[in-house]
Structures are given as structure tokens and as C-alpha cells.
Amino acid sequence: MSIAPGTRLGSYEVAAQIGAGGMGEVYRARDTRLDRIVAIKVLPAHLADKMDLRERFEREARTVASLNHPHICTLFDIGRQDGIEFLVMEYLEGETLAERLAKGPLPLEQVLQYSTEIADALDKAHGKGITHRDLKPGNIMLTKSGTKLLDFGLAKLQQEAAPATPRSQLPTVAQAVTAQGTILGTLQYMAPEQVEGKMDQIDARTDVFAFGAVVYEMATGRKAFEGTSQASLIAKILETDPPPMSSIQSMTPPALDRIVKKCLAKEPKRRWQSASDLTDELKWVASGTSQLTPLLTTPAKAKMQAGGRTWLLWGAVSLVLAAVTGFAGWNLKPSPLPQPVMRAVINLPPGQQLAGLDSGPAIGLSPDGTHLAYVARQGGVQRLYLRAMNSLESKAIPGTEGAINPFFSPDGQWLGFFAGGKLMKVSANGGAAIALGEASLPVGASWGNQGTIAFAPSSVATIQQVADAGGAAQVLTHLEKGVNSNRWPEFLPGSRALLFTAGTAAANWINSRVVVRSAGTGEQRILIPGATHPHYAPSGHLVYAQGVSLVAVPFDPQRLAVTGTAVPVVEGVLQSPISGAAQYSFSATGSLVYVSGSVQSAQSKLVWVHRDGTEQTLEAPAHSYFNPRVSPNGRGVAVTVTDKEAQIWLYDLLRETLTRLTFVGNVNNAPVWTPDGKRIAFNSNSSAKGALNIFWQLADGSGGIEQLTTSEFIQAPVSFSRDGQLLCFLEINPATGFDIWVLQVRDHKAQPFLRTPFNESAPQISPDGRWLAYISTESGRYEIYVQPYPGPGGKWQISTEGGTEPVWNPNGRELFYRAGNKMMAVEILTQPSFVAGKPRMLFEGPYLPTPLTNPNYDVSPDGQRFLMLKPSESAEAAPTQINVVQNWFEELKRRVPAGTK
């Protein structure tokens, strides 16, 4: 039975269950004596009655208490109360390695760091005579300070394997808890002797085998041993060796491949004989890697190595010489002979980190491959930097503060980017930045060779086209049925066609597809389902992101047709599931740059912000949150979580617990509470046709979901009238764009309220039900308007310098909206006539913006606090390295030969 929040175990006050560890349950609690947060692992009463389980639980306490290491979870206390045995341990914030691996393989630098830390922790345990026996990703926590080894519940003490020792000399172990022939642990990480139940053969080398399986998975994203059944998996462990890591991840150092191969030897005597040896070897590999990878940032240091490592020196020297020669020749005309493929890494200068990664690609290569543009943050300022590929230095470009999405003109003389809600360009040789058009929440651009730029001005919009000298923008694409966003445009040669990505949800791109549009006919056709961020390679390939990989397929730009079989060509490329952006770029001359990583969401925290800007962070764990909505009674929050797929979750403000509400469909967005707090409306693709229509569900999770609207177009709920009879919602129609509709809840009948050639969105009905606030593009940019509901009557523009995300103060006398990072407030009088005051700023901060359909914040029932989303400080550190592959097209042509269909 679970322990209720508020229960006291000794001086520890239980807050909430946070998981299970081995045979116990794990809770977050507060140490009332020292006023600190701790983790409590308990053995419930119904298990404590079992002698063997209680002995194993007590043994874990003795085991962990004997270990003091920075990468082993610390034990603070042990106790027993009301038949409940419990351990008190340090509370760790982060994610398990298993959770991280669900997103894909780790960058090499992290693999080496984490592997070294885990090996060092095992060495400490082995030195105390302790074999873990259940080393696996789920028992390794990733924190800000590195790894933490958890759960010694199956640990074996040396005394268990020494039956000849007199029992009088073993005061801590009455007898071996594990009998001969018993299999304990997690099968996919077990050594052969463990699988066969040979308990007398289990020692430190058993952990070495499991360690090798863990490192293999970290580096490749795949398990070392897999099978379709338990029997086939056991056979793999006993009889076969996994393929080399370098065959899956080509950047894997040979030395690391050798280390892991030796860890996974079937016979213990052929493995590394101690974790100490492993630690030394891994430190050496990390040191060698650090010398090899910064080829473009530091001169090679020729230092002779002793003994068998001399070969590494010559390999490093040869690689450096090859890289220097290759980079020096980048400006030369390509040779008719195939050029060697060479790899290197650019390390950013100290203090710089790549930035704007969730908003789009942070890197871009010039068409001739001679220059690299990238977005980086340094000293709290985000801007563009430009680096010649034959240079060791980069320079900041003045006037590009806040820039995202860099891209080059066809001649390489200009750099395009977005900043301050505008499409901009700046000369690569220096000069003032020039604004070309409005772009409130941009998602990609491409500079064609016909003097035009295609760009996506908003996360929920079509792609537009503007002259590269500036002027009025023209709509270039249209939204097909069931699509709410076109983004990441890419002109094909001659600008005769356009590649782009289309998606069905503004903040989740798991259902995206690559589309091509013919400039001659205007026809739009799906090329690749389940893909995003396409680029055309002059080698005759269409390259796109899918999962954690770049995938290439032969493509005919004349027929606009795929002509062969798709093949993954680069694994472990950083991608955002929110925007669909993938961090890669290549030149027309065949060079590739990319950022290592996986499919990662930008993590944020739920934060109360008072009117004066003071913050109070909620205890909810960091996730990829969107559209938080405070319940009418102020006790709960409904919010979309888009870590992997979009689902509605509920956060209890009193109990500090986060629970999932929706389970049908993989896209459930935009929660809205009914005024009585009993139901939550949202849009979902769970209907038979898969269209994003509006549903609702009881907030307590009982019953199923009920469909409120039926349409072939995307719809999203925004606000209920106070009596609960009306629901204002958004509909995206390919013919008219974003329109505002109103649903009569009683009979499920809907009718349009605003349907114009402009985009109207985010409808918020006033508390008295007489006024409707919304955003519209009729002025050329998004502004806030109010007009009577249901009408007739005029309308009033509320914002003065652009605005989005209107929300009424529950008292009806104030309207809030956002202007960039500013929270604005406007006093409203409705008697005897409508009067709006002057907008004033309440506070300013780096809170997440809206996808324009719904506000990305909410107001407390008393109108004094704002529930905002703030980027999490605990999110994974921003990358500081850029991978470079010279002559990549040669590899592309070998791996993906042209074909016909």
C-alpha cells in the first residue's frame, strides 16, 4: 500500500511517490530537522514480513552506508516505523540514463564522461567487496553534477561467495541470501555466469560485463543483446557478440570499441579484471579524444607516447595533417577524382554555447563551403558569429542580437536571419542589418537564386515569399486539410519548386511530413511521411530528419519525385520535437556540419509570477510544457506535455503531483477547463478520421472522451463563457486561414464568429460574456482587438505595438496580453460604453512564447499572479561543438546509390 502524503516516518514528512527502486517504493520527503528534501525508500509491511526480502533490504542499507563516493547515491539514515522499513537517501534531480536513452544515443563526450564516472563508482564498490549485480541504465541517474549509481538491492558481498569462511567471522551476513541457480538482475545486462545462475562465479567481472552493455547502449542507442523472446535473448548473451559500435556510430573511437568488446567477453577471465583498469583506460581514451577532436581550434601537439600507444600519436598526426591539407583546399575547384571523406570537430571558444536550438537550425554553411555561420550565446547575449573554415577564429556580427535561423544568399555575400519579430539580412562583410518583413514566431527560410526569400513567419501559418531587397510578402503555400503549419522551406535548383515540412500540431511534430510544391502549377504533394526539415543535395539526394537520424533518398528535381530507397546516413543529430528543427547544414560543394544529440524537447518549469515580476517556481518536474490552464478553484493546473507525444496532464497544486489525463491518440493539445471545473476540453487526433477536432473529458479521469465537434479542419478550444454554455474555438481553413468559431455546448452546434481573409485567433470571451478579445493580422501584424459578443457593434484595437495571447482578468476590468517578452495590462471599462486604457508593462522575462493559437500562460482566479513557463535551468547543457564532414557527398553517393522507380 502506498504511503499517503503528509505521513511522518520519524522526522521525515512524506510528500509524494516518485517511483520504485528495486523491491521498494521511493518517495520525496522533507527532513524536518535539517529542512532539506530527501528521498525515502520503503519496504512496505506486506513485504517486510518476508525474511529474505527484509534481509536484502537491510543488506542494501549496509552496502550503501559503506560507500562514500561522488557518483554513488548517499545514504543519510535508516529506520523502522509501524512495520515499515525505510532508507533515507539524498534526493537527486535529473533523469535516469534509461529515460535519456529513450531519446537516442549520447554524444561521444558524454559517453566518455559518464562511463568514467560509473567505472570509478564501481571500483569504489568493488574495493569494499560489493558486486552490484543489477547495473543497468535504470539504476543510473543523470544529474547536474554527473552520474549517480543507484539501487544496491541485489548487491552481493564477498562473504556470500566464500562458504569456507567460518560463520563466526561473518557477523553481517547470516547466510547467502541468493541460492545457487537463482537468476537475479535485468536480463539484457546480465553476464553469462549470471544468466546460467552460477552464483559462485559472480564477482566484480560480472559488473564489468553489465558495464560494457551499458556503454554500448549509450554510444549506439541500441542494446548490446536483443531477442524476440527470453530464450532467444539468453542465447544471444551466451553465444553471440554484438556488432562493433563503430559499425553503428562511425565516430566511435577504435579504442572505445576495444574497451567495450573486452568488457563483453563471455569468459570472465577474458574481461577487464577490475573497474580500476577500466577507469584508467577510459580516462586515456577521453584524453586522446580531446586531443583529436578540436582540429579546427587548437594546433596539434606532437607528444611521443610510450609503449603500445605510440600508434595513436601517428594516427593523430596523420589526421591533423590530412585535415589541415583538406581545409586549406576548400576554396579550390573540385577534382574530378573522388576526394577522401574527412571528419573533424569545431569547439566553440570558451564561454560560447550554441543557442536558439528549439527555434530552428543554429548553424549554416555558405553555398561554397568556405564560411560557417552559427548562433551562440556568450555573456548573456545571443547573436550571430561568422567563421572562415580555413581560420581558427570566429567573429561576432554586430546588429544580430537575439538572432535565430541563419542562412546564406546564393552568392554567400549576405546572411539572412530572424530577430525581434522580423526577417533580417546583413552583409557577410559587415554593415547594418536590414529588415525585410514581419515574422512573429519564425520557423525557417531559404534564399532562392531568383532574388526572393521563402520564409515561415509563424509557427502556425503558411510559407510566404518576399524580394531579397524587401517589400510586400506574398503567400507561397497553402494549408492542406488537417495541417496547421508549413515550415522549413528549401528552394530546389532554379527556384522551380519548394520543399517544406507540413504538420498537424504547432508544438509537436511527430506527425509531420515533407512536401514539395511546384512553382508552375502550385500543386503540393507529400514526398516523405513522418519526416521533417528537408534539404536538397546536388549529389541527387533529398536529405531529411527522421527520428535521431539524417536520412537520404535519391531524388529527381526535374520530376519532383523520389527515385530510390531511403537510407539513414548520419545518426545522433540533435532535433527538436516541438519545432521539427534538425541541427545540420551542407554546402553545394559537399561539406556537412551538424550538432550531435537526439530528439530533445526544450524543458520548462511552471512558475507563478506576481504582477511586480517576482517569481515562485512550482515543484512540478521540468517537462516540455505548453498552454497551462489554472482550474476555476485555483487548486490544479491542466497543461500539455510534449516530451514525446502531446498529452494533457494535471498538476495538483496542493499535493504537488503530476498525473496524465489523456491516453487516446498521440496528439492532445490546448486544455480548457469548464467553469465548474468538472471537465477539460482539448483538441485531439483520436477520432476515427484522425482530424484534430475538439473533445472533452471528466477532469477526475473517469469515463471516456466525448467528441464535441466534427470537421475536416483543425480546431482548438480556447475559452468557455462563464455559464459554460459557449465554447470559443479556433478553426484553420485552407481557404480563409485562422477563423474564430463559437460552439453551443448544449446541442454541439457551431457557427463562425469571425471568418475573414486575415488570420484571427486566440478568442477569449469576457467574464460577463459580452465581449470577445482576440488577435488578428488585419493591420499587417498581430494586434489585440475587442468587439461585442454576439454583436453587432464596432471593435477596438487594444495593443499599440503588436501583441498576442490575450487573457481577461477574472474580474472583467482588465485585459492582459504579451508583447514579446513583456506582460502588458490594459484597464477596461464597459459602462456606459466600452473604454480601453493605455497599455502598461507589468513585468518582462524570458518566458516561453505562444504558438499563436492559445495563450501560453494563465491568470490566477484573483488576477494577481500569472502561471508562466520558464526554460528549465536543469535542462541539458547547450552544445559547444559542431561536427564537420568534408567531401560528405562522396560518402552519400556510396551509401545511397541513385535508383529509379
ABEGO torsion letter per residue (X at the ends): XBBBBGBBBEABBBABBAEBBEABBBBBBBBAAAGBBBBBBBBBAAAAABAAAAAAAAAAAAAAAABBBAABBBBABBBBBGGBBBBBBBBBBEBBAAAAAAAEBBBAAAAAAAAAAAAAAAAAAAAAGBBAGABBAAABBBBAAEBBBBGAAABBBAAAABAABBAAABAABABBABBBGBBBEBAAABBAAAAAGBAAABBAAAAAAAAAAAAAAAAAGBBABBBABAAAAAAAAAABBBBBAAAABAABBAAAAAAAAAAABABAAABBABAAAAAAAAAAAAAAAAAAABAAABBBBBBBBBEAAAAAAAAAAAAAAAAAAAAAAAABBBBABBBBBBBBBBBBBBGBBBBGAAAEBABBBBAAGABBBBBBBBGGBBBBBBBBAABABBBBBBGABGBBGBBBBAAGABBBBBBGGBBBBBBAAEEBBBBAEBBABBBEBBBBAAGBBBBBABABBBBBBBBAAEEBBBBABBBBBGBABBBGBBBBBGGABBBBBBBABAABAAABBBBBBBAAAGBBBBABBGBBGBBBBAAGBBBBBBEABBBBBBBBAAAGBBABBBBBABBGBBBBAAAGBBBBBBBAAGBBBBBBEBBBBBBBBBBBBBAAGBBBBBABBBBBBBGBBBBAAGABBBBBBAAABBBBBBBBAAAGBBBBABABEABBBGBBBBAAGABBBBBBAABAAGBBBBBBBBAAGBEBBBBABBBABBBBBABBBAAGABBBBBBBBAAAEBBBBBBBAAAGBBBBABBBABBBBGBBBBAAGABBBBBBAAAGBBBBBBBBOAOBEBBBBABAAEBBGBBBBAAGABBBBBBEABBBBBBBBAOABBBBBBBBBABBBBBBBBAGABBABBBBAAGABBBBBBBBAABBBBBABBBBBBGAAAAAAAABBBBBX
